[in-house]
Amino acid sequence: MPGSSGELHWHPVTSCPNNKSEIQERSTAINCTEKEFYMCLPSENFTKLKEFCYHDHIGTTPGKKLK
């Protein structure tokens, strides 16, 4: 089930893509636009993986964490 943290809307996943074609496939699946980039990262406590689209630098705004 998708979730959100601040302005990020994320999707839980069991693994992250391993190559460029898998990244493109996941980017399309979660509807990243041409102005957004696909990202797959662990949660803050490293217990889950989450994928999302972003259009700005991550970590530049205090308090915007994936929980």
C-alpha positions in Angstrom: 0.0 0.0 0.0 1.4 3.4 -0.9 2.2 5.9 1.8 3.6 9.4 2.2 6.1 11.3 4.2 5.9 15.1 3.8 5.5 15.6 0.1 7.0 12.3 -0.9 4.5 9.6 -2.0 6.2 6.2 -1.6 5.5 2.6 -2.4 6.8 -0.3 -0.3 8.9 -2.8 -2.2 10.7 -6.1 -1.4 13.7 -5.2 -3.6 15.2 -2.3 -5.6 16.0 -2.5 -9.3 19.4 -3.9 -10.2 19.9 -2.3 -13.6 18.9 0.5 -15.9 16.0 -1.4 -17.6 14.5 -2.4 -14.2 14.8 1.2 -13.0 12.9 2.4 -16.2 10.3 -0.3 -15.7 9.6 0.7 -12.0 9.7 4.4 -12.9 7.0 3.9 -15.5 5.0 1.6 -13.1 4.8 4.3 -10.4 4.2 7.1 -13.0 7.4 9.2 -12.6 7.2 12.1 -15.1 10.0 13.4 -17.4 10.8 16.0 -14.7 11.0 13.4 -11.9 13.6 10.8 -11.0 13.0 7.3 -9.7 14.5 6.4 -6.3 14.5 3.3 -4.2 15.9 3.6 -0.7 15.7 1.9 2.7 13.5 3.4 5.4 14.9 5.5 8.2 15.4 2.4 10.4 16.6 0.2 7.5 13.8 -2.3 7.9 11.9 -1.7 4.7 12.6 -0.5 1.1 10.5 2.3 -0.4 10.4 3.6 -4.0 9.2 7.0 -5.1 9.5 9.7 -7.7 11.3 13.0 -6.8 11.9 16.2 -8.7 14.3 18.0 -6.3 17.3 17.2 -4.1 16.5 14.8 -1.3 17.7 15.8 2.1 17.8 19.6 1.5 14.7 20.2 3.6 15.0 19.5 7.4 12.4 17.1 8.7 11.6 15.4 5.3 12.4 11.7 6.1 11.0 8.4 4.9 9.5 6.7 8.0 
